[in-house]
Amino acid sequence: MAEDVMIETRGLTKKYGDKTAVDHLNLTIRKGEVFGLLGPNGAGKTTTTLMLTGLTEPTEGTALIDGKDCLRQPMEVKSIVGYMPDNVGFYGDMTGRENLRFTAALNGLEREEAEERIEGLLYRTGLTEAGDLKVRAYSRGMRQRLGVADVLVKDPKVIIMDEPTLGIDPEGMRQLLELIREMSKKEGRTILISSHQLYQVQQVCDRVGLFVDGRLMACGTVEELAEQTREGTPFLTEIQVEPGDEAFAGFLKEQEGVYSVGREGGRYIVGSDRDVGNALARTALEHGYQLVSLRPCGNDLDDIYRRYFEKAGHEDGNSSGSKIKRFISRNR
């Protein structure tokens, strides 16, 4: 296992009777990386996280965390891994602080050390004032942040989070994503996020893996995946200028490589057979237009996912088509 690798799976497979939930997964996640394992419900994401945490045994293959075998060395793995399930379980009639004390006791922390750590974690997660409230009064976002505090009690090297952003309001989302960034970039923790919420994951992950029917279809940065899926498809660029008029649409059409221009007010969608972003910006400035915005289209995770799985559905005889369509429609 390379020094910079924290999580590695080799041929990891899980079968339930005739159904293959995870199919020969080969995955490498580096130290300090935020990695997103993305896919629709039933894709095999949760089964993968359960195998990594030692909560279910693989049918075949191996999973290593920091060089330790998740099946053969479960206690060593559990000592360095914090797991946050999609529905974090707390005792509702206990306060947030009391729940954290319970976790600290389970992990063998001395009382003085536990109290100091809990106080710091409540502050970090924005729960200092709510720490002495009963957890049953917490919002979903507060419970998720308490979940982060809970996994940090034992100071793990690796944190595995299952659907952490599900059902959280925008402010709670912002706070949680900021916590994830901090744990990775400032503290060097490795974080694996299993999710079907593409936009939220795109904001925080260094790399993502696209998962469907138990198979890892692709892996890389969002930019790398966008480039891989663009082959054979047009470039789309959105440019917005002031004032917007038909004359500017005509200027855009004159650019080399441009074959279509759609207009809505001062917003234009330009189709081309190459990257024409710089040329479009120059055109606006040369003709006296104020450039408001310029961005490539089709580089969001939902677009990437759609292109990958349209191909996957075709190759599989459309066996996954309806599942993929439902998944993508929920993310639009």
Buried (B, 14 or more C-beta within 10 A) or exposed (E): EEEEBBBBBBEBBBBEEEEBBBBBBEBBBBBBBBBBBBBBEBBBBBBBBBBBBBBBEBBEBBBBBBEBBBBEBBEBBBEBBBBBBBEBEBEEEBBBBBBBBBBBEEEEBEEEEBBEBBBEBBEBBBBBEBBEBBBEEBEBBBBBBBBBBBBBBBEBBBBBBBBBBBBBEEEBBEBBBEBBBEBBEEEEBBBBBBBBBBEBBBEBBBBBBBBBBBBBBBBBEBEBBBEEBBEEEBBBBBBBBEEBEEEBBEBBEEBEEBEEBEBEEBBBBBBBEEEBBEBBBEBBEEEEBEBEEBEBBBBBBBBBBBBBBBEBBEEBEEEBBEBBBEBBEEBE
